[in-house]
Every structure is written in C-alpha cells, then in structure tokens.
C-alpha cells in the first residue's frame, strides 16, 4: 500500500499542477521539496510492470508505455504517482521556459519528480523506464551543479550510473550477435560520458581534485569512440582551469589547462580551434607566471610562445613581454619579443600599454625606441597625441625635464598649426603640466612652476572663460607672490576673477594681496566675501563639490596670515567668520580664545568711546562659546574633561569682564549672567558654587538698580521680574553652599531678603506678607536690616505703611534690648 507520506506528496503535486499564482507556486515548490526529501524506500513498494515496447520514451507516462488501461490496487496507485511525477517534470520545463519558476525552483521540482520516479521503478523495469530514469537523474544532478549545490547532485548521478549499468545488462540480454553488442555499447557510452563529465563538474565544485581527475580521465579514454565530444571535454577542462585559477589553486589550474590543450589536439576535425587553443595556453602561461615565475619561467614562456604560434593575439604578445621582464631578460630578447607583432595589426592602446609596461620596468632604451616607431603606424589616427603624452610622462619620470619641455613645446606648436589634441588627451596634458608645476612649487622653485603653468595657459584662447583657467591663474598668482612680484600677481588674480568671480579661492588670493599691501579695508572686504561664500554649501569649484572643510580651512589660513602680518582688525574679522562655520569643537574654542585675546588687547589700545561695539562683540563670542558647550555633549571626540577646561576658561573671562565694566551696569550684568551659565558646565565644587551665587546676586542687584532709574512701568516690571528669577536660582545654590562650611558672617541671607523684598514690594506681589512673616520670626535680624525694609516699604511705587510701621517697631524693640553705652566711661 502506498505510504501516507507518498500520498501527501502526490496531493501536493496535483495541487501545484493546477496553480497559476507565482507566490503560491513558490510556496508549494518548497513544501514539495521538503516533503519529497523525507520520503524513504518504505513509502513505496516494488511493483512489477508489464514489459513495454522497445525504444526510448524518456518522459512518457506509464499508461502510454504499456498501452493498457491502468490496473487496480497498489500497482495502479504507484502508476498514478509515476504519472504525476512525469507531469510535474514536464510542467517544470514549461514553466521555467515561461519564467514562472527560477533555476533553483526548477532544480527542486526535478528533484521531486526524479525521486518519485525512482520510488516507482519496480524490480525489473523495462528499457524505456530505465532510459527515462537515466535522463531525469542526469538532468537533476546537472541542475543542482548549475545553481551551486553540487553536493546534492552526487546521489542522482550515482543513480544515473547504476541505471546505465542496468540498461547495458538488459540490452546485452536481448542482443543478437556481435554487431548488436557494439551498437548497444555505443548507445550506453554516450550517457556514461555525460554522467562522468557531470561527476567531474561536481567534484571540482566541491574541491575533490582526485575524483575529478579520475572522471575526466575516463572521459578522455572514451574519446576514441566518441570523437565528437572532444570539443566539449576540452572546454570543460578549460572551465575547470578558469575556476581553480580564480581560487588561486595554480597547480590544479595548470593541470586542467594542460589537459584542455592536450585534448584539443586529439582530433583536429572536432577541435576547439586555434583561437581557443591559444586562449587556453595564455591562461596556462599566466597560471605558471603567478604560481611561481622563477620556478616555472620556462613553462610559462613555452606556453605563451605556443599560444602565439597557434594564434597571434595582442594579449599573448603582452604576456610574453611581461614574463620576460619579470625574468630579467636582456633588452635584445625583449626587443625580439616586441618585434613579433610589429608586422601585425594592433590597436594604439595596446601599443601604448606595451610601451608603458617597458618603461615602468626601467627598459628605457627598448621602450623609447618602441614609442618612436609607433607614430608611423598610426599617422592618420586622431588618438596620435596619446603617444606624445606617454612620451612626455616617461621623460618626466626619468628626470629628463629638458627633453620633456621640448616635446610640450612641439605639442603647443602643433596646437596652433592644425594638429590639436583631442579633448581627452588635452585634459590629460593639463594634468601632467599642473603636476609638474606643483612639484616645483612644493620644492619652492616658483619660477620653474610658473614655466609649466605658462605651458598650460598656452592652450587657452584670449578671453576664454573657464574655471580651470581661473584655478590656473590663482596658482600662478601664488607663485608671483612668493617671488614678491605683486603686480603680476594682481594681473593673474584679475584674470581669475574674470573667469570665476564667485570662487572662495579667488577671494582668498585677493585677500592675500591686500594683506601684503597692508590694505586693511580691502582685506576686510575680501574676508567678508569669503565668509559669505563659505555659507553656500552648494558652492562648486573646478566641477567638484568643495570639501565641507574648505571654507573653514581658508578662513583659518586667512586669520593666520593676518596675525603674521600684525593686522589685528583683519584677523578678528577672519576669526569671526571662522567661528561661525567651524564644526570641530576644539578648533572652534581655539578660534574663540584667539578672538577674546585679540579683542582684550584692542580694548587696552582704544578710548572708551569706541568700546561699545567691541563689548557687544565680546558678548557674542562668549554666548557662542556657551551655545557650543551645550551642543558638545553629542560630539564623541570632545571629552568631558575638555568641556570642563573650556568652560572654566570662558567663565573666568566673563567674570573679569563683568568686573572691568562696573561703569556700565547693563553690560556688567550680562557678563555676570554669562559667567554663571558657563559655570554650569563645571563640577559644582565650593569655588564654583560661590562664583555662581555671586554672579546671580550681582545680576539681581543690577536689575534692581536699573529699576530704580527713570524707566517706564513695563520696563521696571521686566527688570524686577528678572531680579526675582535670579534671586530664586541664587537661593537654591545658597542652600547647597551652606552645607559645605560655616557661613555665619556671610551677608548673603540679608542681601537675598532685602533684594527679594524690594522686588516683590514694587511689583505689588501678594506673597510679600508671607515673606515678612518669616522675617518677624527670626530673632537674629539686625536693626539696620529692618530699617532698610521700612524704607523700601514706602519707596515708590511700593506703599506698605503697615509693613513699614511693623518693621520700625521691631527695629526699635531690638534697639532697646541692646546694652546701654556709658559715654562718660569711654571718654
């Protein structure tokens, strides 16, 4: 009886054959594959089938083979399974052709169909069934190999091999004489050859070299009877050689490539052809070369020489020259190798690559002689300039600068006499010229650098607008400045501005000249333009996106140049723009510190009338420092210790500035508040807490003092409200600070009380009475404090006569309790 699992698989097959939706087909395919993989021999049973007519019927159904109606019982059930398997096989072929199933799905469906057919085989299957099984097992195994799962192929290929033996035995039984035996043997050997070649493929894919060699050798032995397979086996060995070469298994690769070449020679009628043979030999030579050129030099040379004899190809000649160079062959031998293809049609690029190879290996004599011979062969080629360019490059590499200059001058003459280089070659020439100029610039040979830059300028027409020309003029201006030829530098920069007026690099050149001439206004104008251009993230230079650091780097350099030339105003302007664009915290704080120091020294030199603008600038710098300290928590490279050090530095500067501007209360308050904010990035030790408390008290005192001035009611309300906010923050800090030591003589409590009373009384705050209730309960309140409270209670706009009287009574009571002083005694 057919097993339950087999029945389940049969049901899935029927469902799949009716399915059209690709997603469902994929799911059913996977389910079938898993189910078929779990079927064992016990799920099927051997079923004898009626003998069938002779002749192959590889994919026909069982009912077609027998020509009879299906019987009932187990044999009929297995017949249905077998018929379903054949239908599944044919369905997979159709659907794969229509791209409904992919290669892997087809391999899985073949696996299922083949597995089912094998289970239904029976004890003595007819010839047609065996042939079909051989075909299905071969194709299933090959399918797994093709999708890179060679390990799954081996079982099916073994079944195919076993089935071939069964088929041969069956054919021998029914043979009639020696002639029949030879026919049957030839018939079987074709399948045997294919199975062996597939087994070789599987073995190579799995790294089993010995098994692959054995299979190929058996195939090779069969070629005398199957000469038409010569080409196939030769290409198969070549493919093995390619695979093992890519895996860097050079010994195996050389074996397979040698086999490919030898097999290709066995029967010229069915050979792969001279071109393919040459290709095999070139790869063989390459394998020897890369395996160990010193050890296998002779073999590599022999292989490539044979390749060139079979079919002369540029790749073969190039490889031979390459091997000879590696071996250290003489110039004569190399010249002889190069001469091999001088009488054959070779491309210009190939000739150039050969010349480059020779010159790269220091074979100047051979290389330059070869280069000289090339132009004659390509006189009419539009790419002829490539030869000259290569010549110039190698002359420069070999430090033959004078000869290189002569070549460049010949190109310039040709440019104006109808022998222009193609655009691509001209661009390459500009690169060569600029590289040479840059080397001279780095070596501080500015006159020589100008010489090479002038060669490049020669190819531009007067009035031409080009960003590369602008860059060229800027480079020349830099050379002129180093040579102290300012007028020529100005001319070059003017030309650069004409070509590319919105370039930050051009503005930088203008800036350098202005600084050199001590033209402060011009320098400030130029650095301002640089700052504006740095803001444009989409700025392009020389058709390439400007690096995000370009603007900041140039502004940093501008500041450095100004400082070196003692132009403080210009340096400040450059540093201001720089601080706006720097992303790196360390660089930013360094720039801000430099700005602060410069501005402080500027304060000392200025009279008081000019300081207001500079004070505002200083506030801006410190505010930016606070902002970036707050943002620096997200920057990994800026550590906590760095943040604390910077915060300490800037808070102390803000404190000192607040003290320095006592005559300007509003600025003093702003600096104290900045000092407080900056100190919040510092550890809360006693010194920092005292500083924070003092900053807030001073800020509150200034707000109260300003509120007493002739200000509008709304302004006064704002000042008093700010004062209360500062006092509230100060109270919190004071609570913490008092836990760190003895502050019995510290007047902070008194100041907080008086400042808060004044602010709340003038704001007509309803909580004022609650505040005073706590004051009346404090026995240590001084007489003077109560007198001040009484005065403030009646100070406009406050008017609290009840509180005033109560404060005065309390002061009087305290005064009476004090001991009487005997004036006579102290006289």
C-alpha positions, 0 to 999 in steps of 0.5 A: 500500500502506498505510504501516507507520506507518498500520498501527501506528496502526490496531493501536493503535486496535483495541487501545484499542477493546477496553480497559476499564482507565482507566490503560491507556486513558490510556496508549494515548490518548497513544501514539495521539496521538503516533503519529497526529501523525507520520503524513504524506500518504505513509502513505496513498494516494488511493483512489477510492470508489464514489459513495454515496447522497445525504444526510448520514451524518456518522459512518457507516462506509464499508461502510454508505455504499456498501452493498457488501461491502468490496473487496480490496487497498489500497482495502479496507485504507484502508476498514478504517482509515476504519472504525476511525477512525469507531469510535474517534470514536464510542467517544470520545463514549461514553466521555467521556459515561461519564467514562472519558476527560477533555476533553483525552483526548477532544480527542486521540482526535478528533484521531486519528480526524479525521486518519485520516479525512482520510488516507482521503478519496480524490480525489473523495469523495462528499457524505456523506464530505465532510459527515462530514469537515466535522463531525469537523474542526469538532468537533476544532478546537472541542475543542482551543479548549475545553481551551486549545490553540487553536493546534492547532485552526487546521489542522482548521478550515482543513480544515473550510473547504476541505471546505465549499468542496468540498461547495458545488462538488459540490452546485452540480454536481448542482443543478437550477435556481435554487431548488436553488442557494439551498437548497444555499447555505443548507445550506453557510452554516450550517457556514461560520458555525460554522467562522468563529465557531470561527476567531474563538474561536481567534484571540482565544485566541491574541491575533490581534485582526485575524483575529478581527475579520475572522471575526466580521465575516463572521459578522455579514454572514451574519446576514441569512440566518441570523437565528437565530444572532444570539443566539449571535454576540452572546454570543460577542462578549460572551465575547470582551469578558469575556476581553480585559477580564480581560487588561486589553486595554480597547480590544479589550474595548470593541470586542467589547462594542460589537459584542455590543450592536450585534448584539443589536439586529439582530433583536429576535425572536432577541435576547439580551434586555434583561437581557443587553443591559444586562449587556453595556453595564455591562461596556462602561461599566466597560471605558471607566471603567478604560481611561481615565475622563477620556478616555472619561467620556462613553462610559462614562456613555452606556453605563451610562445605556443599560444602565439604560434597557434594564434597571434593575439595582442594579449599573448604578445603582452604576456610574453613581454611581461614574463620576460621582464619579470625574468630579467631578460636582456633588452635584445630578447625583449626587443625580439619579443616586441618585434613579433607583432610589429608586422601585425595589426594592433590597436594604439592602446595596446601599443601604448600599454606595451610601451608603458609596461617597458618603461615602468620596468626601467627598459628605457632604451627598448621602450623609447625606441618602441614609442618612436616607431609607433607614430608611423603606424598610426599617422592618420589616427586622431588618438596620435597625441596619446603617444606624445603624452606617454612620451612626455610622462616617461621623460618626466619620470626619468628626470629628463625635464629638458627633453620633456619641455621640448616635446610640450613645446612641439605639442603647443606648436602643433596646437596652433598649426592644425594638429590639436589634441583631442579633448581627452588627451588635452585634459590629460596634458593639463594634468601632467603640466599642473603636476609638474608645476606643483612639484616645483612649487612644493620644492619652492622653485616658483619660477620653474612652476610658473614655466609649466603653468605658462605651458598650460595657459598656452592652450587657452584662447584670449578671453576664454572663460573657464574655471580651470583657467581661473584655478590656473591663474590663482596658482600662478598668482601664488607663485608671483607672490612668493617671488614678491612680484605683486603686480603680476600677481594682481594681473593673474588674480584679475584674470581669475576673477574674470573667469570665476568671480564667485570662487572662495579661492579667488577671494582668498588670493585677493585677500592675500594681496591686500594683506601684503599691501597692508590694505586693511579695508580691502582685506576686510572686504575680501574676508567678508566675501569669503565668509559669505561664500563659505555659507553656500554649501552648494558652492562648486569649484573646478566641477567638484563639490568643495570639501565641507572643510574648505571654507573653514580651512581658508578662513583659518589660513586667512586669520593666520596670515593676518596675525603674521602680518600684525593686522589685528582688525583683519584677523578678528574679522577672519576669526569671526567668520571662522567661528561661525562655520567651524564644526570641530569643537576644539578648533572652534574654542581655539578660534574663540580664545584667539578672538577674546585675546585679540579683542582684550588687547584692542580694548587696552589700545582704544578710548572708551568711546569706541568700546561699545561695539567691541563689548557687544562683540565680546558678548557674542563670542562668549554666548557662542562659546556657551551655545557650543558647550551645550551642543558638545555633549553629542560630539564623541571626540570632545571629552568631558574633561575638555568641556570642563577646561573650556568652560572654566576658561570662558567663565573666568573671562566673563567674570573679569569682564563683568568686573572691568565694566562696573561703569556700565551696569547693563553690560556688567550684568550680562557678563555676570549672567554669562559667567554663571551659565558657563559655570554650569558646565563645571563640577559644582565644587565650593569655588564654583558654587560661590562664583555662581551665587555671586554672579546671580546676586550681582545680576539681581542687584543690577536689575534692581538698580536699573529699576530704580532709574527713570524707566517706564512701568513695563520696563521696571516690571521686566527688570524686577521680574528678572531680579526675582528669577535670579534671586530664586536660582541664587537661593537654591545654590545658597542652600547647597553652599551652606552645607559645605562650611560655616557661613555665619558672617556671610551677608548673603541671607540679608542681601537675598531678603532685602533684594527679594523684598524690594522686588516683590514690594514694587511689583505689588506681589501678594506673597510679600506678607508671607515673606515678612512673616518669616522675617518677624520670626527670626530673632537674629535680624539686625536693626539696620536690616529692618530699617532698610525694609521700612524704607523700601516699604514706602519707596515708590511705587511700593506703599506698605505703611503697615509693613513699614510701621511693623518693621520700625517697631521691631527695629526699635524693640531690638534697639532697646534690648541692646546694652546701654553705652556709658559715654562718660566711661569711654571718654 
